[in-house]
Amino acid sequence: MIKRLVIIPTYNEKENIANIIEAVFNLEVSFDVLVVDDGSPDGTAEIVEDLRNRFPKMLYLVEREGKLGLGTAYIKGFEWGLDHGYDYIFEMDADFSHDPKDLVRLSRACTEGGADLSVGSRYTKGGNVKNWPWDRIFLSYGASVYVRMMTWMPVKDPTAGFVCYSRKVLENIDLKKIRFVGYAFQIEMKFAAYSLGYKIKEVPITFIDRVEGTSKMNTSIVSEAILGVLQMKWQSFFNSYAPQQTKKSIKN
C-alpha cells in the first residue's frame, strides 16, 4: 500500500487549518497530514491537537518555537516523513490557494506518469492564477522566467509550493546543503532534484489567492529569490546536492 504524507507548514492559520485538513481527508485517495507549526500565537497548533483526537492515525503535529522559516519547516517535515516510511511526500499551503483535490493529480503524475517529482504549476499550459493583482502576477511570472534563464531548469513554475516528491528524491538530496529558508527554498529543491537527474513533471493547477488569514510574502523573500539564484547556480558547478555516500548510485 502506498503511503502519502502532506506537509502543511503553519503560522497563524486558525481560520483555515481545520477546513484544509478535513478537505484532504475527504479525498478519494488516502493521504496523511503532518502540520509543522512555528509557534502560532493564534492557537493553530491547539486546533490541530484537538483534531488529532478524531484522526489519531492520519494527522500529526510538530511544534516549533518561533518563526524559523518555510524551508526549515519543510525539511523538518521531509525528515519526519522519511523516518516514518512514506513513499510520497507533498508540500501544500494551509490557505486553500492550493486546491486539495489537485493532490490526487500530483500523486498520479508520480505513481502512474513516471515522474520523480511533480509540480502544481500556474504557468504551464492549462494553469492559471485567480484573485492576484496584475503587479503580483508580473512579479511571480517574471521571477519564473528569470529562474529558468539563470538555471537552465525546464520548469515553468520553479517557485511553486505545491509539490509531490517521491521518496528516492528526498533520500538522495543532502537536505543540509539546502541554503534558502524563504520562498527561494522552492527553487532550490527543484534545482537540486533536476541537477541530480530526476524527472520533473508539471501538472496545471489554478492558484487562488487566500481568502482567510494574512499573506506571508514580503520583500526579503523576493530579494532572497532574486539574489540567491545566481549564487546557487554557480555553486552547483563545484558541489553536488547528493549525499557523499550516494553519489555513485543516485537514481537507484
Secondary structure, DSSP 8 states (H G I E B T S, - for coil): ---EEEEEEESS-TTTHHHHHHHHHTSSS--EEEEEE---TTSHHHHHHHHHTT-TTTEEEEE-SS---HHHHHHHHHHHHHHTT-SEEEE--SSSSS-TTHHHHHHHHHHTT--SEEEEESSSTT-EEES--HHHHHHHHHHHHHHHHHH----S-TT---EEEEHHHHHTS-GGG----STHHHHHHHHHHHHTT--EEEEE-EEE--SSS-----HHHHHHHHHHHHHHHHHHTT--SS-GGGGGGTT-
